[in-house]
Amino acid sequence: MTEPIIPQAPEVPEAPAGPYVYDYAASPQRQVVMPKTVPLPSYRTYLAEVKAAAEADEAKWKKMQADYETAKAKAEADGKDAPKPPVRPVPRKDDNDLKTPWPQEAKDADLLLLQELLGAKVQEIFEQAGELTCQIEKGALHEALLLCRDREDLHYEMLADQSATHYPAASDFAYSVVYHLTSISRRKRLRLRILVPEGFVPESACSVYPSANWMEREIFDMLGIAFANHPDMTRILCPDDWEGHALRKDYPVVGWGQRDIAFREDRGGMIERIALQKAGQLGINLKQPKAD
Amino acid sequence: MFKNEEMEINLGPQHPSTHGVLRVKLRLDGETITHCKPVIGYLHRGVEKICENQTFFQGQVWTDRMDYCSAVANNLGWAEANEKLFGITVPRRAQYIRTLLNEFNRLASHLIWLATHALDIGAMTVFLYAFREREDILDMNEAFCGSRLTTTAFRIGGLREDMPPGFEKMARKFLAKFPTCLEEYENLLSENRIWKKRTVGVAMLSAEDAIALGVTGPVLRAAGVPYDIRKAFPYAAYAEMDFEVPTETAADTYARYLVRMAEMRQSARIIQQCLDGMPEGPVMAKIPKILKPEVNEVYHATEAPKGELGYYLVGEKGSTNPYRFHVRAPGFINLQSLPKMAEGGLIADIVAAIGTLDIVLGEIDR
């Protein structure tokens, strides 16, 4: 005779006593790691870096030689064998299909023309990865856009894209705003870039390129750069009462205070367990809906 | 008693013709639209922020979820933007397979556009026919990468795997029957009196306005501007392909229909060339497992089925994730032109105007 199988109630883990507060502020998704470098592509910075690296390399080599000379002199004095002469280290060559696109000197006629026309208002021109970049003074943006659109030998008819980047580690500016212009007739692309400090209100490009309307609204929504003389400077993707600007580097991946109970962070199902227990105390069966 | 004042109505956010959750605030004078304002953001998920906090390889899967009707085109843009950022040369065979899949995806995207656009305007039948062919393309997606809609078809540096056995046969079988299918759709629509009444002269957008508003893709080409990024700034294997850029001059909804139908024929031509001239060789470039860029910024634009899809990436030295990632979504910019198209027209025609832009709210809101 077999023993009757007694149905056993599934074990419900005990919820912790007292008011349960999930420390959602401690969640890794809410932590902010501020960037330490300013990754602003620039030919001038690149040249300075290359020079500094070469100098450091040279200094290291000089030190190696000096060390060898002293070691040799010491060995001769002690009557031992001379040490091996140093070998200058050669940079390792990787066998792969990567060819890093470094910034290069501007040779394109459009960039040179812009520099000639705008003079000192052009801060930098260079080419990288086959793209033309022209960094201009933030006040001269409108002038440059008008030149690019209207001059026959430039003729960039379309503003394809406008975007901005937050650089909190930079000292003299906070954002870069980039304008990607396309010339349909000449099959060319050009990037105009301005550097904007915190709180500065750049001129809107809407009067020159109407397509900037929504793109500038998006930049305002995501990074908090307001544009002057814009027809409708309101948020576009987030609701009007949203706090903060999501694409700034000081904004966490999970937003501030927008969700008091963060279900996605409640991995152990603690909220559900508490709800079940509380309902059980009140005599409500949440698991099985009551039949009519 | 009649009132003479203007009436304000909301189209959406939940409305079958808005292809997602788009709200359009309309002000009407009788049946004429005097003011139109699209309100977006209901599907905003913060893809750009998420990708900035993930590695370059992980970002790939997010691009599928932006424009889910043309996931392959979105994957291609992401992979190529990254390759530009790191300076990777992709093997020629991988380029060909990418082009092939991208064109299949263009067919699928245009078919879903045709189906839903016709359904919006009231032609039910073509919906069923177009979905029949789209199903075959999704089957091919499944054969290639195991997934039908969110494909993640490519990897940075090439492809994960080569074409599966039997894929070429599937593709050729599809190509053999596809021209007849196109004729079926055209028989249903092109000379259909109701279709022409609902589309000819509706939602006009001139070439000047389109360029000023940044509108790209079939909408721009239907206004007579032969701007196709596949021709203007060739990427993948498009430089080696022989195809035409179809244009129309009427700049109305019917012209956009004609342009997209002609584009489907060109896509089939490109697929044929890819299959015939498929080179041998590896499909993945030799790249390290962890990619770390130098300081660099790239803007890479590709011709997605909806228009110019641009990815803007800023690389930080020694970091494994992008410092800044921005998407120039074609639907986002194209939707800006909706007021220009709809104002002055009838309220019944705004459904045609939204449909003809071929928007997907997943990429507009990101």
Interface residues (C-beta under 8 A of the other chain):
Chain A: P35 T37 P39 L40 P41 S42 T45 Y46 D94 D95 N96 D97 L98 K99 T100 P101 W102 Q128 A129 G130 E131 T133 E157 M158 L159 A160 D161 S163 T165 H166 V178 H180 T182 I184 R187 R189 R191 Y209 P210 S211 N213 W214 M215 E218 M222 R235 I236 L237 C238 P239 A246 L247 Y251 V253
Chain B: I40 G41 H44 G46 E48 K49 I50 E52 N53 K84 L85 F86 G87 I88 T89 G157 I211 A212 L213 G214 V215 T216 V225 Y227 A232 F233 A285 K286 I287 P288 E294 V295 N296 E297 V298 Y299 A301 E308 G310 Y312 V314 G315 E316 K317 S319 Y323 R324 H326 R328 F332 I333 L335 Q336 D365 R366
